[in-house]
């Protein structure tokens, strides 16, 4: 199984892990991931449950993800799942 890879400036290979899933149950809608993502992959969404209206971050354009994982690094609740993509 071969994954999409890139080459770093120093010539070493790098396997990016692209955004795969975001847990809306864990998300506190702090917006840190939104600010960290330079590629507009995320947006705030609202939904209603038994406790009323809730806000959470959602993936709106996973195709724009470059696999840097900046969103996951900024998230205080570990809401993100990333994975390499097969070539």
PAGU-165179 format. One record per residue: residue in one letter; residue number from 1; z, y, x of N, C-alpha, C, O, CB in turn. Coordinates in nm, 4 decimals, decimal comma, padded with zeros to 6 digits. Atoms other than C-alpha are relative to their C-alpha. Glycine has a CB too. Layout:
+---------+-----+----------+----------+----------+----------+----------+----------+----------+----------+----------+----------+----------+----------+----------+----------+----------+
| residuo | num |     n_up |  n_north |   n_east |    ca_up | ca_north |  ca_east |     c_up |  c_north |   c_east |     o_up |  o_north |   o_east |    cb_up | cb_north |  cb_east |
+---------+-----+----------+----------+----------+----------+----------+----------+----------+----------+----------+----------+----------+----------+----------+----------+----------+
|       A | NUM |        Z |        Y |        X |        Z |        Y |        X |        Z |        Y |        X |        Z |        Y |        X |        Z |        Y |        X |
...
+---------+-----+----------+----------+----------+----------+----------+----------+----------+----------+----------+----------+----------+----------+----------+----------+----------+
% end
This chain:
+---------+-----+----------+----------+----------+----------+----------+----------+----------+----------+----------+----------+----------+----------+----------+----------+----------+
| residuo | num |     n_up |  n_north |   n_east |    ca_up | ca_north |  ca_east |     c_up |  c_north |   c_east |     o_up |  o_north |   o_east |    cb_up | cb_north |  cb_east |
+---------+-----+----------+----------+----------+----------+----------+----------+----------+----------+----------+----------+----------+----------+----------+----------+----------+
|       X |   1 |  00,0000 | -00,1172 |  00,0853 |  00,0000 |  00,0000 |  00,0000 |  00,0000 |  00,1239 |  00,0901 |  00,0895 |  00,1410 |  00,1728 |  00,1231 | -00,0004 | -00,0971 |
|       X |   2 |  00,0119 | -00,1211 | -00,0808 | -00,1110 |  00,3296 |  00,1547 |  00,0334 |  00,1222 | -00,0857 | -00,0100 |  00,1325 | -00,2004 | -00,1428 |  00,0126 |  00,0603 |
|       X |   3 | -00,0393 | -00,1218 |  00,0697 |  00,0382 |  00,6644 |  00,0555 | -00,0776 |  00,1197 |  00,0548 | -00,1291 |  00,1160 |  00,1665 |  00,1519 |  00,0235 |  00,0132 |
|       X |   4 |  00,0579 | -00,1253 | -00,0457 | -00,1046 |  01,0144 |  00,0764 |  00,0859 |  00,0500 |  00,1153 |  00,2083 |  00,0561 |  00,1037 | -00,0084 |  00,1059 | -00,1160 |
|       X |   5 | -00,0733 | -00,0519 | -00,1148 | -00,0081 |  01,1517 |  00,4164 | -00,0644 |  00,1294 |  00,0484 | -00,1793 |  00,1597 |  00,0162 |  00,0046 | -00,1044 |  00,1138 |
|       X |   6 |  00,0493 | -00,1230 | -00,0608 | -00,0469 |  01,4776 |  00,6017 |  00,0347 | -00,0014 |  00,1473 |  00,1082 | -00,0882 |  00,1944 |  00,0593 |  00,1252 | -00,0697 |
|       X |   7 | -00,0287 | -00,0139 | -00,1419 | -00,0363 |  01,5858 |  00,9622 |  00,0755 |  00,1312 |  00,0204 |  00,0325 |  00,2368 | -00,0259 | -00,1314 | -00,0040 |  00,0853 |
|       X |   8 | -00,0787 | -00,1193 | -00,0308 |  00,2301 |  01,8282 |  01,0828 | -00,0622 |  00,0743 |  00,1180 | -00,1523 |  00,0231 |  00,1844 |  00,1469 | -00,0376 |  00,0310 |
|       X |   9 |  00,0485 | -00,0831 | -00,1102 |  00,1675 |  02,1039 |  01,3355 |  00,0124 | -00,0719 |  00,1342 | -00,0719 | -00,0556 |  00,2224 |  00,0770 |  00,1319 |  00,0045 |
|       X |  10 | -00,0216 |  00,0713 | -00,1254 |  00,3085 |  01,8802 |  01,6095 | -00,0810 | -00,1299 |  00,0096 | -00,0677 | -00,2039 |  00,1070 |  00,1469 | -00,0307 |  00,0161 |
|       X |  11 |  00,0865 |  00,1175 | -00,0025 |  00,0572 |  01,6050 |  01,5210 |  00,0586 | -00,1248 | -00,0636 | -00,0116 | -00,2250 | -00,0779 | -00,0352 | -00,0305 |  00,1389 |
|       X |  12 | -00,0626 |  00,1173 |  00,0624 |  00,3052 |  01,3665 |  01,3564 | -00,0380 | -00,0093 | -00,1473 | -00,0589 |  00,0919 | -00,2143 |  00,1536 |  00,0059 |  00,0148 |
|       X |  13 |  00,0303 |  00,0218 |  00,1419 |  00,2282 |  01,2111 |  01,0179 |  00,1199 |  00,0305 | -00,0868 |  00,2348 |  00,0174 | -00,0446 | -00,0458 | -00,1435 | -00,0238 |
|       X |  14 | -00,1031 | -00,0317 |  00,0981 |  00,4223 |  01,3142 |  00,7111 | -00,0442 | -00,0552 | -00,1342 | -00,1586 | -00,0352 | -00,1749 |  00,0262 |  00,1539 | -00,0081 |
|       X |  15 |  00,0286 |  00,0517 |  00,1334 |  00,4389 |  01,1381 |  00,3745 |  00,0766 |  00,0847 | -00,1011 |  00,1979 |  00,0693 | -00,1152 |  00,0387 | -00,1516 | -00,0122 |
|       X |  16 | -00,0687 | -00,0840 |  00,0975 |  00,5145 |  01,3962 |  00,1055 |  00,0478 | -00,0817 | -00,1197 | -00,0157 | -00,1796 | -00,1590 | -00,0918 |  00,1127 | -00,0467 |
|       X |  17 | -00,0518 |  00,0620 |  00,1226 |  00,7251 |  01,2936 | -00,1930 | -00,0175 |  00,1022 | -00,1113 |  00,0469 |  00,2071 | -00,1126 |  00,1522 | -00,0445 |  00,0150 |
|       X |  18 |  00,0344 | -00,0911 |  00,1079 |  00,5852 |  01,4540 | -00,5046 |  00,0980 | -00,0118 | -00,1166 |  00,1629 | -00,1148 | -00,1351 | -00,1417 | -00,0269 | -00,0478 |
|       X |  19 | -00,0904 | -00,0020 |  00,1150 |  00,7827 |  01,5514 | -00,8139 | -00,0424 | -00,1076 | -00,0993 | -00,1596 | -00,1172 | -00,1358 |  00,0011 |  00,1401 | -00,0678 |
|       X |  20 |  00,0277 |  00,1124 |  00,0879 |  00,8080 |  01,2517 | -01,0437 |  00,0721 |  00,0155 | -00,1336 |  00,0153 | -00,0112 | -00,2395 |  00,0408 | -00,1308 |  00,0671 |
|       X |  21 | -00,0806 | -00,0089 |  00,1217 |  01,0869 |  01,3198 | -01,2926 |  00,1093 |  00,1046 |  00,0177 |  00,1546 |  00,1309 |  00,1291 |  00,0617 | -00,1374 | -00,0353 |
|       X |  22 | -00,1088 | -00,0968 |  00,0019 |  01,3463 |  01,5800 | -01,3879 |  00,0913 | -00,0367 | -00,1168 |  00,0455 | -00,0465 | -00,2306 | -00,0540 |  00,1479 | -00,0129 |
|       X |  23 | -00,0952 |  00,0412 |  00,1033 |  01,6596 |  01,4819 | -01,5809 |  00,0499 |  00,1201 | -00,0798 |  00,1281 |  00,2007 | -00,0292 |  00,1186 | -00,0740 |  00,0631 |
|       X |  24 | -00,0450 | -00,1133 |  00,0817 |  01,7096 |  01,7271 | -01,8664 |  00,1460 | -00,0161 | -00,0420 |  00,2108 |  00,0824 | -00,0773 | -00,0888 |  00,0145 | -00,1244 |
|       X |  25 | -00,1402 |  00,0222 |  00,0331 |  02,0482 |  01,5674 | -01,9383 |  00,0928 |  00,0566 |  00,1077 |  00,2026 |  00,1033 |  00,0774 |  00,0265 | -00,1490 | -00,0188 |
|       X |  26 | -00,0809 | -00,0509 | -00,1110 |  02,1776 |  01,6707 | -01,5951 | -00,0214 |  00,1485 |  00,0263 |  00,0655 |  00,2152 |  00,0824 | -00,0306 | -00,0776 |  00,1251 |
|       X |  27 |  00,0385 | -00,1374 | -00,0308 |  02,0017 |  02,0083 | -01,5784 |  00,0922 |  00,1017 | -00,0681 |  00,1250 |  00,0883 | -00,1860 | -00,1446 |  00,0243 | -00,0423 |
|       X |  28 | -00,0837 | -00,1073 |  00,0551 |  02,2191 |  02,3198 | -01,6248 | -00,0783 |  00,1307 | -00,0146 | -00,0209 |  00,2352 | -00,0450 |  00,1227 |  00,0225 |  00,0892 |
|       X |  29 |  00,0903 | -00,1147 |  00,0160 |  01,9186 |  02,5582 | -01,6334 |  00,0418 |  00,1200 |  00,0858 |  00,0349 |  00,2345 |  00,0410 | -00,0054 |  00,0415 | -00,1466 |
|       X |  30 | -00,0421 | -00,1081 | -00,0897 |  02,0452 |  02,7595 | -01,3364 | -00,1191 |  00,0766 |  00,0574 | -00,1049 |  00,1927 |  00,0959 |  00,0844 | -00,0562 |  00,1137 |
|       X |  31 |  00,1206 | -00,0649 | -00,0477 |  01,6888 |  02,8376 | -01,2252 | -00,0205 | -00,0030 |  00,1502 | -00,1177 |  00,0538 |  00,1999 |  00,0004 |  00,1383 | -00,0442 |
|       X |  32 |  00,0142 |  00,0052 | -00,1459 |  01,7432 |  02,7643 | -00,8557 | -00,1281 | -00,0727 |  00,0414 | -00,1975 | -00,0300 |  00,1336 |  00,1218 | -00,0692 |  00,0626 |
|       X |  33 |  00,1217 |  00,0753 | -00,0320 |  01,4631 |  02,5065 | -00,8510 | -00,1245 |  00,0825 | -00,0314 | -00,2223 |  00,0789 |  00,0434 | -00,0033 | -00,1328 | -00,0780 |
|       X |  34 |  00,1119 | -00,0852 |  00,0398 |  01,2304 |  02,7474 | -01,0311 | -00,0293 |  00,1044 |  00,1069 | -00,1451 |  00,1295 |  00,1401 |  00,0296 |  00,0684 | -00,1338 |
|       X |  35 |  00,0157 | -00,1005 | -00,1053 |  01,2908 |  03,0128 | -00,7653 | -00,0469 | -00,0626 |  00,1310 | -00,1177 |  00,0021 |  00,2081 |  00,1316 |  00,0741 |  00,0222 |
|       X |  36 |  00,0367 |  00,0671 | -00,1246 |  01,2455 |  02,7587 | -00,4836 | -00,1449 | -00,0482 |  00,0003 | -00,2058 | -00,0606 |  00,1065 |  00,0924 | -00,1173 |  00,0241 |
|       X |  37 |  00,1367 |  00,0530 |  00,0094 |  00,9091 |  02,6307 | -00,6096 | -00,1014 |  00,1142 |  00,0047 | -00,1042 |  00,2002 | -00,0834 | -00,0180 | -00,0826 | -00,1300 |
|       X |  38 |  00,1018 | -00,1041 | -00,0171 |  00,6236 |  02,8481 | -00,4847 | -00,1304 | -00,0342 | -00,0712 | -00,2266 |  00,0422 | -00,0625 | -00,0270 |  00,0223 |  00,1476 |
|       X |  39 |  00,1251 |  00,0483 |  00,0569 |  00,3627 |  02,6527 | -00,6829 | -00,0001 | -00,0106 | -00,1525 | -00,0879 | -00,0752 | -00,2097 | -00,0316 | -00,1328 |  00,0577 |
|       X |  40 | -00,0077 | -00,0064 |  00,1473 |  00,4670 |  02,7106 | -01,0483 | -00,0060 | -00,1369 | -00,0670 | -00,0762 | -00,1553 | -00,1665 | -00,1123 |  00,0858 | -00,0534 |
|       X |  41 | -00,0056 |  00,1346 |  00,0583 |  00,5396 |  02,3447 | -01,1191 |  00,1014 | -00,0093 | -00,1133 |  00,0961 | -00,1032 | -00,1926 |  00,0339 | -00,1021 |  00,1073 |
|       X |  42 | -00,1132 |  00,0091 |  00,0921 |  00,8470 |  02,4223 | -01,3336 |  00,0045 |  00,1173 | -00,0969 | -00,0491 |  00,2246 | -00,0693 |  00,1300 | -00,0071 |  00,0778 |
|       X |  43 | -00,0217 | -00,1057 |  00,0991 |  00,9384 |  02,6231 | -01,6441 |  00,1218 | -00,0356 | -00,0839 |  00,1578 | -00,1527 | -00,0963 | -00,1258 |  00,0197 | -00,0905 |
|       X |  44 | -00,1135 |  00,0239 |  00,0901 |  01,2368 |  02,6657 | -01,8757 | -00,0503 | -00,0467 | -00,1362 | -00,1477 |  00,0071 | -00,1888 |  00,0863 |  00,1281 | -00,0154 |
|       X |  45 |  00,0323 |  00,0525 |  00,1330 |  01,2193 |  02,4688 | -02,2005 |  00,1272 |  00,0016 | -00,0838 |  00,2378 |  00,0046 | -00,0300 | -00,0603 | -00,1449 |  00,0083 |
|       X |  46 | -00,1147 |  00,0082 |  00,0909 |  01,4451 |  02,4601 | -02,5042 | -00,0168 | -00,1205 | -00,0912 | -00,1282 | -00,1572 | -00,1284 |  00,0147 |  00,1303 | -00,0837 |
|       X |  47 | -00,0007 |  00,1079 |  00,0980 |  01,5410 |  02,1713 | -02,7284 |  00,1291 |  00,0075 | -00,0790 |  00,2248 |  00,0730 | -00,0377 | -00,0154 | -00,1387 |  00,0683 |
|       X |  48 | -00,1187 | -00,0025 |  00,0849 |  01,7906 |  02,1149 | -03,0044 |  00,0547 | -00,1412 | -00,0124 | -00,0197 | -00,2356 | -00,0387 | -00,0321 |  00,0592 | -00,1399 |
|       X |  49 | -00,0661 |  00,1278 |  00,0209 |  02,0426 |  01,8322 | -03,0185 |  00,1158 |  00,0205 | -00,0969 |  00,1236 |  00,1240 | -00,1630 |  00,0495 | -00,0606 |  00,1346 |
|       X |  50 | -00,1122 | -00,0075 |  00,0942 |  02,3594 |  01,7639 | -03,2185 |  00,0929 |  00,1183 |  00,0289 |  00,1569 |  00,1708 | -00,0622 |  00,0798 | -00,1295 |  00,0042 |
|       X |  51 | -00,0868 | -00,1111 | -00,0390 |  02,5463 |  02,0352 | -03,0239 | -00,0676 |  00,1361 | -00,0142 | -00,0048 |  00,2391 |  00,0103 |  00,0458 | -00,0186 |  00,1425 |
|       X |  52 |  00,0730 | -00,1259 |  00,0153 |  02,2800 |  02,2984 | -03,0921 | -00,1145 |  00,0112 |  00,0982 | -00,1628 | -00,0887 |  00,1515 |  00,0935 |  00,1175 |  00,0174 |
|       X |  53 |  00,1147 | -00,0246 | -00,0867 |  02,0082 |  02,4564 | -02,8842 |  00,0405 | -00,0045 |  00,1462 |  00,1437 |  00,0507 |  00,1845 | -00,0638 |  00,1344 | -00,0326 |
|       X |  54 | -00,0275 |  00,0110 | -00,1430 |  01,9949 |  02,3753 | -02,5134 | -00,1241 |  00,0401 |  00,0783 | -00,2367 |  00,0267 |  00,0304 |  00,0443 | -00,1440 |  00,0374 |
|       X |  55 |  00,1074 | -00,0388 | -00,0889 |  01,7856 |  02,5031 | -02,2262 |  00,0047 | -00,0890 |  00,1233 |  00,1126 | -00,1223 |  00,1724 |  00,0105 |  00,1496 |  00,0385 |
|       X |  56 |  00,0097 |  00,0806 | -00,1209 |  01,6649 |  02,2956 | -01,9326 | -00,1322 |  00,0311 |  00,0691 | -00,2233 |  00,0877 |  00,0086 |  00,0116 | -00,1518 | -00,0325 |
|       X |  57 |  00,1230 | -00,0181 | -00,0750 |  01,4004 |  02,3080 | -01,6641 | -00,0887 | -00,1207 | -00,0264 | -00,0387 | -00,2320 | -00,0427 |  00,0279 |  00,0177 |  00,1527 |
|       X |  58 |  00,0924 |  00,1113 |  00,0191 |  01,0876 |  02,0970 | -01,7141 | -00,1173 |  00,0131 |  00,0958 | -00,1453 |  00,1209 |  00,1483 | -00,0497 | -00,0057 | -00,1459 |
|       X |  59 |  00,1180 |  00,0038 | -00,0849 |  00,7854 |  01,9959 | -01,5122 | -00,1195 |  00,0378 | -00,0863 | -00,1503 | -00,0316 | -00,1832 | -00,0192 | -00,1411 |  00,0663 |
|       X |  60 |  00,1151 | -00,0440 |  00,0791 |  00,4834 |  02,1868 | -01,6437 | -00,1331 | -00,0228 |  00,0727 | -00,2378 | -00,0287 |  00,0082 |  00,0148 |  00,1474 | -00,0349 |
|       X |  61 |  00,1235 |  00,0242 | -00,0743 |  00,2294 |  02,1271 | -01,3643 |  00,0297 | -00,0837 |  00,1233 |  00,0379 | -00,0308 |  00,2342 | -00,0673 |  00,1331 |  00,0400 |
|       X |  62 | -00,0312 |  00,0871 | -00,1137 |  00,3064 |  01,8262 | -01,1459 | -00,1177 | -00,0132 |  00,0959 | -00,0997 | -00,0526 |  00,2111 |  00,0414 | -00,1377 | -00,0494 |
|       X |  63 |  00,1174 |  00,0040 | -00,0859 | -00,0488 |  01,8416 | -01,0106 | -00,0006 |  00,1085 |  00,1058 | -00,0727 |  00,0972 |  00,2049 | -00,1230 |  00,0112 | -00,0827 |
|       X |  64 | -00,0086 | -00,1088 | -00,0972 |  00,0375 |  02,1631 | -00,8265 |  00,1026 | -00,0290 |  00,1101 |  00,1092 |  00,0430 |  00,2098 |  00,0356 |  00,1300 | -00,0709 |
|       X |  65 | -00,1057 |  00,0347 | -00,0958 |  00,3246 |  01,9950 | -00,6389 | -00,0611 | -00,0402 |  00,1348 | -00,1565 | -00,1178 |  00,1401 |  00,0882 | -00,1152 | -00,0556 |
|       X |  66 |  00,0460 |  00,0351 | -00,1349 |  00,2743 |  01,9740 | -00,2600 |  00,0939 | -00,0987 |  00,0690 |  00,0678 | -00,1396 |  00,1821 | -00,0134 |  00,1258 |  00,0849 |
|       X |  67 | -00,0907 |  00,0998 | -00,0555 |  00,5670 |  01,7370 | -00,2016 |  00,1012 |  00,0529 |  00,0988 |  00,1515 | -00,0233 |  00,1813 | -00,0777 | -00,1048 |  00,0648 |
|       X |  68 | -00,0945 | -00,0588 | -00,0958 |  00,7941 |  01,9759 | -00,0125 |  00,1461 | -00,0287 | -00,0368 |  00,2340 | -00,0208 |  00,0490 | -00,0219 |  00,1507 |  00,0084 |
|       X |  69 | -00,1339 |  00,0300 |  00,0521 |  01,1002 |  01,8843 | -00,2271 |  00,0945 |  00,1188 |  00,0033 |  00,2161 |  00,1000 |  00,0009 |  00,0605 | -00,1126 |  00,0778 |
|       X |  70 | -00,0848 | -00,1196 |  00,0007 |  01,2267 |  02,2456 | -00,2191 |  00,0819 |  00,0074 | -00,1284 |  00,1968 |  00,0515 | -00,1263 | -00,0855 |  00,1269 |  00,0156 |
|       X |  71 | -00,0712 | -00,0034 |  00,1281 |  01,3216 |  02,2138 | -00,5867 |  00,1235 | -00,0897 |  00,0035 |  00,2307 | -00,0501 | -00,0422 | -00,0932 | -00,0431 | -00,1144 |
|       X |  72 | -00,1122 |  00,0941 | -00,0080 |  01,5422 |  01,9106 | -00,5217 |  00,1083 |  00,0496 |  00,0955 |  00,2274 |  00,0295 |  00,0715 | -00,0495 | -00,1376 |  00,0446 |
|       X |  73 | -00,0965 | -00,0524 | -00,0971 |  01,7054 |  02,0765 | -00,2223 |  00,0804 |  00,1151 | -00,0594 |  00,1968 |  00,1342 | -00,0241 | -00,0719 |  00,0464 |  00,1276 |
|       X |  74 | -00,0678 | -00,1136 |  00,0624 |  01,7925 |  02,3819 | -00,4339 |  00,0861 | -00,0400 | -00,1192 |  00,1743 |  00,0361 | -00,1590 | -00,1015 |  00,1020 | -00,0437 |
|       X |  75 | -00,0688 |  00,0440 |  00,1221 |  01,9241 |  02,1814 | -00,7326 |  00,1442 | -00,0453 |  00,0277 |  00,1655 | -00,1376 |  00,1063 | -00,0782 | -00,1143 | -00,0654 |
|       X |  76 | -00,1393 |  00,0391 | -00,0224 |  02,3063 |  02,1608 | -00,7458 |  00,0410 | -00,1267 | -00,0749 |  00,1483 | -00,1810 | -00,0489 |  00,0906 |  00,1124 | -00,0403 |
|       X |  77 | -00,0346 |  00,1155 |  00,0832 |  02,2990 |  01,8708 | -00,9961 | -00,0844 | -00,1244 |  00,0285 | -00,0720 | -00,2241 | -00,0426 | -00,0143 |  00,0368 | -00,1446 |
|       X |  78 |  00,0850 |  00,1145 | -00,0370 |  02,0448 |  01,6357 | -00,8288 | -00,0819 | -00,0520 | -00,1185 | -00,0823 | -00,1717 | -00,1474 |  00,0862 | -00,1133 |  00,0562 |
|       X |  79 |  00,0777 |  00,0342 |  00,1197 |  01,8177 |  01,6394 | -01,1332 | -00,1364 | -00,0604 |  00,0300 | -00,1981 | -00,1194 | -00,0587 | -00,0186 |  00,1221 | -00,0842 |
|       X |  80 |  00,1375 |  00,0353 | -00,0316 |  01,4956 |  01,5570 | -00,9492 | -00,0150 | -00,1389 |  00,0596 |  00,0713 | -00,1877 |  00,1326 | -00,0566 |  00,1001 |  00,0940 |
|       X |  81 |  00,0423 |  00,1235 | -00,0625 |  01,3258 |  01,2327 | -00,8607 | -00,1374 |  00,0263 |  00,0600 | -00,2275 |  00,0745 | -00,0087 | -00,0024 | -00,1195 | -00,1023 |
|       X |  82 |  00,1275 | -00,0156 | -00,0703 |  01,0450 |  01,2434 | -00,6045 | -00,0450 | -00,1351 |  00,0527 |  00,0375 | -00,2225 |  00,0792 |  00,0118 |  00,1026 |  00,1158 |
|       X |  83 |  00,0538 |  00,1253 | -00,0518 |  00,8150 |  00,9656 | -00,4846 | -00,1335 |  00,0266 |  00,0685 | -00,2061 |  00,1183 |  00,0303 | -00,0166 | -00,1044 | -00,1135 |
|       X |  84 |  00,1318 | -00,0122 | -00,0605 |  00,5176 |  00,9240 | -00,2542 | -00,1063 | -00,0497 | -00,0980 | -00,0769 | -00,1277 | -00,1886 | -00,0067 | -00,0789 |  00,1331 |
|       X |  85 |  00,1106 |  00,0383 |  00,0883 |  00,1783 |  00,8814 | -00,4215 | -00,0991 | -00,0832 |  00,0787 | -00,1320 | -00,0511 |  00,1929 | -00,0696 |  00,1249 | -00,0613 |
|       X |  86 |  00,0989 |  00,0846 | -00,0666 | -00,0673 |  00,6058 | -00,3384 | -00,1309 |  00,0738 |  00,0170 | -00,1745 |  00,1473 | -00,0716 | -00,0224 | -00,1289 | -00,0784 |
|       X |  87 |  00,1287 | -00,0643 | -00,0292 | -00,3893 |  00,7237 | -00,1772 | -00,1126 | -00,0687 | -00,0738 | -00,2282 | -00,0284 | -00,0614 | -00,0282 | -00,0009 |  00,1502 |
+---------+-----+----------+----------+----------+----------+----------+----------+----------+----------+----------+----------+----------+----------+----------+----------+----------+
% end
